[in-house]
Amino acid sequence: MIPAGRIDLLKARYGEPARHYHSWDHIEALLRHYRRWEVHFHRPEPVLWALYWHDAIYDPQAKDNEEQSAVLLEREAQGHLPADDIAFAATIIRATAAHKVPDGLGPGDAADTALFLDLDLSILGAPTHVYDRYETDIRAEYAFVPKAAFRAGRGAILKGFLARERLYLTDFAHAEWDLRARENLKRAIAALEAPA
């Protein structure tokens, strides 16, 4: 159980003015998916902590947000979770940097990490208007990047996702979101490559 005081502090972090997509709305969206598929998690409690903390530190100009968020969780979960659950929750957060399941996890932890990573990418398979708002919000978070550089960088990221044989690691997330995600990605890439 996550103490209410911790949630209040997290809401303040996710309410920072520079956040547009990586806000409390993102956490609530992931919570809705988590609750739908909670039965599939082998260790739901550390997964839930990872969900709340995975973007707790977010600076678009930094390269270590995931690491810093994991360290914050390791500190703030002390006394609330067993040490092995804290370590697993931090591992999940660190896995969001590359959106790949790290080597060396047992089957249950690997499956939980895969499903969490799928939840974190659920926005790619969102309805068109929700996805388009996501792209607008990401651009707002990177407003400091000149337009041409943003278009090139964002386009490369989206093409990387589109090139994956599977966007989603679990069968049920793949079945639910893959087709629409690919349509969204293709549309977003075309918009980025359109003449200014």
C-alpha positions as CSV (number, residue, x, y, z in Angstrom):
1,M,0.0,0.0,0.0
2,I,1.4,3.4,-1.0
3,P,1.0,6.0,1.8
4,A,-1.3,8.9,0.9
5,G,1.5,11.4,1.8
6,R,3.7,9.8,-0.9
7,I,1.0,10.1,-3.4
8,D,0.5,13.8,-2.6
9,L,4.3,14.4,-3.1
10,L,4.2,12.6,-6.4
11,K,1.2,14.6,-7.6
12,A,3.3,17.8,-6.9
13,R,6.2,16.4,-9.0
14,Y,3.9,15.4,-11.8
15,G,2.3,18.8,-11.7
16,E,5.6,20.6,-12.5
17,P,4.9,23.3,-15.1
18,A,7.2,21.9,-17.8
19,R,5.2,18.7,-17.9
20,H,2.6,18.4,-20.6
21,Y,2.4,14.6,-21.3
22,H,4.4,13.2,-18.4
23,S,1.9,14.5,-15.9
24,W,-0.5,13.0,-13.4
25,D,-2.9,12.3,-16.3
26,H,-0.3,9.8,-17.7
27,I,-0.2,8.0,-14.3
28,E,-4.0,7.8,-14.2
29,A,-4.1,6.4,-17.7
30,L,-1.6,3.7,-16.8
31,L,-3.5,3.0,-13.6
32,R,-6.6,2.3,-15.6
33,H,-4.7,-0.3,-17.7
34,Y,-3.0,-1.7,-14.6
35,R,-6.4,-2.3,-13.0
36,R,-7.7,-4.0,-16.1
37,W,-4.8,-6.4,-16.3
38,E,-3.7,-6.6,-12.7
39,V,-4.6,-10.3,-12.6
40,H,-1.7,-11.0,-15.1
41,F,1.0,-9.6,-12.8
42,H,2.9,-12.0,-10.7
43,R,4.1,-9.3,-8.3
44,P,1.5,-6.5,-8.6
45,E,2.7,-4.4,-5.6
46,P,6.2,-3.5,-6.9
47,V,4.8,-3.0,-10.3
48,L,2.3,-0.5,-8.9
49,W,5.1,1.4,-7.1
50,A,7.1,1.4,-10.4
51,L,4.0,2.8,-12.2
52,Y,3.7,5.7,-9.7
53,W,7.4,6.6,-9.7
54,H,8.6,5.8,-13.2
55,D,8.5,9.4,-14.4
56,A,8.7,11.0,-11.0
57,I,11.8,12.9,-12.1
58,Y,11.4,14.3,-15.6
59,D,13.6,16.9,-17.2
60,P,13.4,16.9,-21.0
61,Q,17.0,18.2,-21.2
62,A,18.4,15.4,-18.9
63,K,19.6,12.0,-20.0
64,D,19.1,10.2,-16.7
65,N,15.5,10.7,-15.8
66,E,14.8,7.0,-15.4
67,E,17.9,6.4,-13.2
68,Q,17.0,9.4,-11.0
69,S,13.4,8.2,-10.7
70,A,14.6,4.7,-9.8
71,V,16.9,6.1,-7.1
72,L,14.0,8.2,-5.7
73,L,11.8,5.2,-5.5
74,E,14.6,3.2,-3.8
75,R,14.7,5.9,-1.2
76,E,11.0,6.6,-0.7
77,A,9.9,2.9,-0.6
78,Q,12.2,2.1,2.3
79,G,10.1,0.8,5.2
80,H,7.1,0.3,2.9
81,L,8.2,-2.6,0.7
82,P,10.5,-5.5,1.2
83,A,14.0,-5.0,-0.2
84,D,13.6,-7.4,-3.1
85,D,10.3,-5.6,-4.1
86,I,12.1,-2.3,-4.0
87,A,14.9,-3.6,-6.2
88,F,12.4,-5.1,-8.7
89,A,10.4,-1.9,-8.9
90,A,13.6,0.1,-9.5
91,T,14.6,-2.4,-12.2
92,I,11.3,-1.9,-14.0
93,I,11.8,1.9,-13.9
94,R,15.3,1.6,-15.3
95,A,13.9,-0.7,-18.1
96,T,11.8,2.2,-19.4
97,A,15.0,3.9,-20.6
98,A,15.3,1.4,-23.5
99,H,11.9,-0.1,-23.3
100,K,13.4,-3.6,-23.3
101,V,13.2,-6.3,-20.6
102,P,16.6,-6.6,-19.0
103,D,18.5,-9.8,-19.1
104,G,18.8,-11.9,-15.9
105,L,15.2,-11.7,-14.6
106,G,13.3,-14.7,-13.6
107,P,10.3,-15.7,-15.8
108,G,7.7,-14.0,-13.6
109,D,9.6,-10.7,-13.2
110,A,10.4,-10.7,-16.9
111,A,6.7,-11.1,-17.7
112,D,5.7,-8.4,-15.3
113,T,8.3,-6.0,-16.7
114,A,7.2,-6.7,-20.3
115,L,3.6,-6.0,-19.4
116,F,4.6,-2.8,-17.6
117,L,6.5,-1.6,-20.6
118,D,3.5,-2.3,-22.8
119,L,1.3,-0.2,-20.5
120,D,3.8,2.6,-20.7
121,L,3.5,2.5,-24.5
122,S,-0.3,2.2,-24.5
123,I,-0.5,5.8,-25.7
124,L,0.8,4.7,-29.1
125,G,-2.3,2.6,-29.6
126,A,-4.7,5.2,-28.3
127,P,-7.6,6.6,-30.3
128,T,-6.5,9.2,-32.9
129,H,-7.5,12.3,-31.0
130,V,-5.8,11.1,-27.9
131,Y,-2.6,10.2,-29.7
132,D,-2.6,13.5,-31.6
133,R,-2.8,15.3,-28.2
134,Y,0.1,13.2,-27.0
135,E,2.3,14.4,-29.9
136,T,1.2,18.0,-29.2
137,D,2.1,17.6,-25.5
138,I,5.5,16.0,-26.3
139,R,6.3,19.0,-28.6
140,A,5.4,21.3,-25.8
141,E,7.8,19.5,-23.4
142,Y,10.5,20.0,-26.0
143,A,9.7,23.5,-26.9
144,F,13.3,24.5,-26.4
145,V,14.3,22.4,-29.4
146,P,14.2,24.2,-32.8
147,K,11.6,23.0,-35.1
148,A,13.8,21.3,-37.7
149,A,15.8,19.5,-35.0
150,F,12.7,18.4,-33.2
151,R,11.2,17.0,-36.4
152,A,14.3,15.1,-37.2
153,G,14.8,13.7,-33.7
154,R,11.1,12.9,-33.1
155,G,10.8,11.3,-36.5
156,A,13.8,9.0,-35.8
157,I,12.3,7.9,-32.5
158,L,8.9,7.1,-34.1
159,K,10.5,5.3,-37.0
160,G,12.4,3.2,-34.5
161,F,9.2,2.1,-32.9
162,L,7.5,1.5,-36.2
163,A,10.5,-0.7,-37.4
164,R,10.1,-3.1,-34.4
165,E,8.7,-6.5,-35.4
166,R,6.5,-6.2,-32.3
167,L,5.7,-2.9,-30.6
168,Y,4.1,-4.7,-27.7
169,L,5.8,-7.6,-25.8
170,T,2.7,-9.3,-24.5
171,D,0.2,-11.1,-26.7
172,F,-2.9,-9.3,-25.2
173,A,-1.3,-5.8,-25.5
174,H,-0.2,-6.6,-29.0
175,A,-3.7,-7.7,-30.0
176,E,-5.3,-4.6,-28.5
177,W,-3.0,-1.8,-29.6
178,D,-0.5,-2.8,-32.3
179,L,-2.6,-2.1,-35.4
180,R,-3.8,1.3,-34.2
181,A,-0.3,2.2,-32.9
182,R,1.2,1.6,-36.3
183,E,-1.5,3.8,-37.9
184,N,-0.8,6.5,-35.4
185,L,3.0,6.3,-35.9
186,K,2.7,6.4,-39.7
187,R,0.5,9.5,-39.5
188,A,2.7,11.2,-37.0
189,I,5.8,10.5,-39.1
190,A,4.1,11.9,-42.2
191,A,3.2,15.0,-40.4
192,L,6.8,15.5,-39.2
193,E,8.1,15.0,-42.7
194,A,5.5,17.3,-44.4
195,P,6.8,20.6,-45.7
196,A,6.8,23.3,-43.0
